[in-house]
Amino acid sequence: MKDLHDMIIPNYDDVLAAHARIAPYIHRTPVLTSSYLNALTGAELFFKCENFQKAGAFKVRGASNAVFGLSEEMAARGVATHSSGNHALSLSYAAGRRGIPCHVVMPRTAPEAKKAAVRGYGGIITECEPSTTSREAVFAEVQAATGAEFVHPYNDPRVIAGQATCSKELLEQVEGLDAVIAPIGGGGMVSGTCLTLSNIAPQVQIYAAEPEQADDAYRSFKAGHIIADDAPVTIADGLKVPLKELTWHFVSNHVTDILTASEEEIIAAMKLTWQRMKIVIEASCAVPLATILKNPEIFAGKRVGVIITGGNVDMDTLPWIKM
């Protein structure tokens, strides 16, 4: 594993360059509000809806920045990654737009909807067991066989600079925010949020939201060093991966706090969003609202940006449907 000193830490100039580079390939997603949810939480909530993004998730921002930033020589070998879903399909989307191969290692337990989307965008899937150890071992074999450029789902400066364009747009769309909250797994979106806000809106507090059953970022934050779980089990399938040194740099330096929610609270918040806002969101995206509902005293009376990270849901396995 690389030490932070060996890695490039992206800066705000990288964010501006990323936004210009990826503009032809992404949507400037809308911000929605809900008077019902405002009344329920006692806060003014502004939902940045990356579920309406190309490929259905914010991760297309970082993936596109990485793919379209490659030299012709590097691009010819294609790109490769390991991902439980949204980064996989986002990298496949971006690679398809550039006309280069994309090799993806995915857990065999990843949602079928996400596997189908990867294949639909032209991605080539190799399956692994549902653990970080298996994922990284199988990926090493795939990369050795293909020579493709590794685009890490989050521990990559190109990816973080791309994800940072989301909160850049949010600040342009909503004035006077007091706080922004986003889900945290590996920390790519939260790191991008930290990168943008620390540079252009340092007064805005940054919160991360995490499942209780996959709370390694929460425990890392409290301990002051990275604690990694190998194979946590949670309905929020996009939040199972651990922090790495680059994302830890941003989280440890800029996040105000990390809040957690139970599986029942996450499912309730997901269902509530579907019912009241009439939008499709993944369980992972419901964690921020779940933590706001659980901790109303933190957010009461504040203007809060809530990043909805994606909407790639397996419609046959919705958590509130009893089969």
N, C-alpha and C positions, 0 to 999 in steps of 0.2 A: 504493500500500500504506500502511495506517495505521502510524504510529509507535506504539511501546508506550505512550508518554505519552498518546496519544489513546484508548487502550483501557482498559476496566475490568478490573482484576485481581481475580478472584473470591477471596473469603475463606471461612473455615470456616462462618460463618453462612449463606453461600450454599449450602454443601454440605448443611447440616441442612435448610434450606428446600427444596432440591431433593429430598432423600430423602422428605420428607413429601408433596411435590407429585406425585412419580412412583410412589409406593407402589402405587396401584391398577392400574398399567399394567405393572409389571415383576415378575419373580420374584426372591425372595431366593435366589440360586443356592447349591448345595451346595459344600462343600469335601471333596475326595476325597484319599486317600493311597494309596501303593503301596509295600509292603514291598520288592518287587523293585527298584523305582527308588531307594528309600532305600539299599539295599545296594549298588547299582551306583554311586551318586554319593557315598556316604559322608555324605550330608546327610539331614535330615528334611524332606521336601518336602510342602507342603500346596497342592493344586491348587484354586484358586478357579475353578469351572467355568461361565464365561459362555457356553460352547457350549450350555448348557441354558437360556439366557436367552430371553425373548420375542424373536421375529424371529431367534433363533439367534446373537446377538452382544451384547457389552457396549454397543455404540453406541446401543441403544435407551434407555439411561439418559439420555445427554446429549440425544438427539433428543426424548425425552418431556419433559424439563425445558424445552427451548426452546419446544416446541409448546404445552404447557399453561401456560406463563408469558406467552403473548401476550395482549394485550387483544383484546376482541371485534372491534374495528375492524381491527386488524392481521391477526387470524386470518382474517377474511373474504376477504382477498386471497390467502390460501394461503401455502405455504412453498416454497422452492426451494434446491437444493444441487447440488454436483458431487461424485461419489464413484465409486470403483471397485467398490463393492458394499455392504458392511455398513452404512455410514451411510445410503446411499440407501434400502435396504430398511427400516432402522430409522426413518428420517424418514417414509417412506411408511406404516409401521405406525402411528406416533404421529399423523400427520395423519388417517389413516383413523379412528382412535379419536375424534378431535375433529370429524370430519366436514368437513374442509377439503381443498382441492386440494394436491397435492405434485408439483412439477416437478423432474425429476432429469436432470442431464447425466452420462452414463456413457461411459467409453471403449468403442469397438466391440469391443475384445478382452476386456472384462470377462467373467467366467465366466457361461455361459448360465443356470446355476442361480440366480445372484444377480439377473440381469435378470428371470427368471421370477418370482422372489419379489417384486421391486419391483412388477411389474405385478399380481401376485396381491394385494398390499396396496393397489392403486389408484393407484400412482405412474405419472406420465406421463414416459416416457423420451425424451430427445434424445441421440443418440450423437455422440461426438467422436473425434478421433484419440487414441492412447495416449500423450499427453505433457501435462505441466502447462500448457504454453503454449496448446495447443489446447483443453484442458479449460476454462481460464479465459476464453478468447475466446468460445467457444460459450456458456458460462454467462452472460456479459454480455449476449448477444443474448436469451437466454431470460428473464432477469430483466427486461430492458427491455420485453419484449413482455407479460409477465404482471403486473409490479408486485408479485410475491410477496416475502415476507420471506426474506432470505438467512440460512440456518443453515449456517455453515461446518462441515465435518466435524470440525474440531478447534481452529481458531484463533478460538474464540468462548467468552466467559466462561460463558455458560449451558451450553454443551456440556461444558466442563471441570468445572464444578461437578457436573453430572450424572454424569460418569465417576468423579468422586471418591467417589461413594457405594459403588462396588465395593470399594475398599480399606477404607472405613469398615466395611462388613459383614465383610470378612475379619478385621479386628482384633477384631471382636465374636465371631467364630467360633473363632479360634485365638489362644491366649495365648502370650506370650513369643517372638514372632518376632524373629529377628536381621536378616533381610533380606527384601525383596520384589523380585521381578524380573518385568518385563512386556515384551512386544514394543514396538518403537518404529518408527513410520513418520513421521507428522506430529506425534506426541507427545501426543495427547489423553489416552489412558489413563495414560501416564507422568506427564503434568502433573497429572492428577487424583490419582494416587497421591502425588505430591509434595505437593499441596495438603493432603491428609488427614494423611499421616504427619508432615509438618513441624509440623503443629499439635497432633496428639494422641499421636504416637509418634516424636519427633525422634531417638530413639536407633536406630531401625530404618534400616538402609542400603537405598538404592534403586538397583537396577541396571536398565539397559535392554538389550535384546537385539535385534540387527539383522543382516540378511543381509550377507555380505561384498560381494555384487554390488549392494547398494543401501545403502551404508554412509555416506551423507551426514551422518547424525546423529553417527556415530562421528567422522568427520573434522571436523565442526563443533565437537564437544566438545573435541577435541584442539587445534583452532586458536583457540578462544575466540570464534568468530563463526559465523553461519549460512553454510554452504556447501550450495547446492541443486543436485541433479541433475535434469535435465529428464525423462528417460525411461529409468530403470534397468530391467534385465530380471532378474527373480527368480521362483522358484516361489512365494514369499511375496507374493502379489498385493496383500495389504492393507497392505504396508509400502513401497510405491514412492513415496510422496509426501514432500516435504521439510518440515522444521520451519518454523514461522512465528514472528513476534516474540513472541506471547503464550506459545506452548509453549516457545520458547527461554528465556524468562524463568524458567520453572520448572525446565527441564532444566539450565540453566547454574548455577542457584543451589542445587539440591537433590540432583541425581543423583550417586551415588558413582562410577560408571563405566559405560561402554557397551561391551558385549562383542559380538563378531561370530561368525558361523558360516557355513560354506560351504554351497552347495546340497546337496551329498551329505550333510552332517551334519544339515541341516534335514530332509531326506526320511527319513533314518534315525531321527531323533527322533520324527517324525510317525508312522512305521510302528510304532515301539516303543510309543508311547502307545496306538495302536489295539490292538495285540496284547496288551499287559499290563494296560491300564486298561479296555479294552472300551468306549471312548468315541470318538465321531467328533470330530476336531479339524481345523482348517484348517492348512495349511502355515505360515501366519504365526504361529500359536499354538505351533508346535513349536520356534521359534527360542530361547525361553528355556531349554527343556530341553537343546537342542543345545549352548548355550553353557555350561550347568552341566556337562554331560558333557565338554566340551572344557577346562574350567577347574576341575577338582575341588578344587584346593588353595584356591580362593577360598571355597568353600561347605562344605567338609568340617567335620563336627561342628556345623553350624549349622541352625537352624530357619528354613526358607525358604518364603515364600509365592510361589507361581508362578501368575500370572494367565493362564488360558486364555481367550483373547479371543473365540473364536467357533467355530462348527461348520458353516458354510455351505459345503459341499464339493460340487463337481461330480463325482458318482460315476462318470461316464463317462471322466474324465481323471485318475484317481488316479496319482500320479507313479511308483509302483512296478509299475504294470501295463504290460506290453509289448504294444502294440497290433499 
